[in-house]
Amino acid sequence: MASEKRLALLEKMVADGSTDSFVWYGLAMEYASFERHDDALATYSKLRERDPSYVPAYLMCGQYLAKLGRASEARDWLTVGLEKARAAGNEHAAGELESALAGLG
């Protein structure tokens, strides 16, 4: 029940015009947890458009796409995320993205 309430709250925040990237990220994650694949992917994409430097979205969307068997799209998200992480000097995120890329085979 907590997840349903969280989803409703995040949807309301986005509908009310939130520009907070973490809110958009949280909404995408909630959609993914409910296996609302199209909604999750659309929300990740919208976040990417709104804030292309928000590195966590690249990792999570890439992993989600890989889970859905969409390795080529996952590779694209992870590769761009790796570039963004390196540009930001975020070595921790870069390492996670590199590991995720390596896991794609």
N, C-alpha and C positions, 0 to 999 in steps of 0.2 A: 504494500500500500504506500509505503514511503516513496518508492520510485515513481508511482503514478502521480503523487502530489508534487514531487520534484519536477517531473515532466510538465505538469500543468503550469507550475510557477515559471519555469524557464520559457515555455511557449508564450506565456503572458508577457514576460519581460521583453522578449524579442518582438512580439506584436506591438508592444508599447514603444518600440524604437530604441531599445538598448544598443549602444555601440560598444559595449564591453566585450572584448574578444573571449574572455573566459566564460561569459554567459552563452555565447554562440557555441563554443567548444563543449560546454556542459550539455547543451541541447543536443548536439550531434551525438555525444556519448550516450545520452539517455535514449535517443532513437535507436542507436545500435543495440543497446541492452534489451530493447523491446523487439529487436529484429525487424525494425521498420527501415529496411535497407535503403529504399529510395529517399526517404526523408533524411536519414543519416548522411548519405552521400551528398545530397543537395545542400544540407546545412554545412558540411565540411567545405564544399565548393564555395558557398556564399561567404563563409569565414575567410577563405583564401583570397577571394576578391576584395573583401573589406579590409583585411589586414594580412598582406602577403608575408610579413615578417613573423607571424605567430607560429613558431617552430613546432610546438606540441601537436598541432593539428596535422602536420605532415606525417609524423610518426604514427599517430593513431589511425588516420585515414588509410595510410599505407598498409598497416597491419590488418585493418578491417577488410580492405580490398583483397589482401592475400587470403584471409580467412574465407572470403566469398569465391575464391578460385580465380580471381582477376589479377594474375601476377603482373601482366604488362602495365596495367594502370597503377598497381601498387608500386612497381619499380619507378614509374614516373613521379609519383608523389614523394617517395622516399629520396630519390635523387635530388629533386628540387629542395626538399627539406634539408638535406645534407649541405647543399650549397648555402642555404639561408643560415643554418647553424654555424657553419664555418665563417661566413661573412660577419656574423654577430659575435664571433669569438666564443661560442658556446660549445666547448669541447665535450662536455658530458652528453649533450643532445646529439652532437655529431657522432659520438661513439655508439649511441643507441641506434641511430639511423644507419650507420655502417653495419652493425650487427643484423638489423632487420633486412637490409639489402642482401647480405651474405646468406641469410636464411631463405631467401627466395630461390637460391640455387643458380 
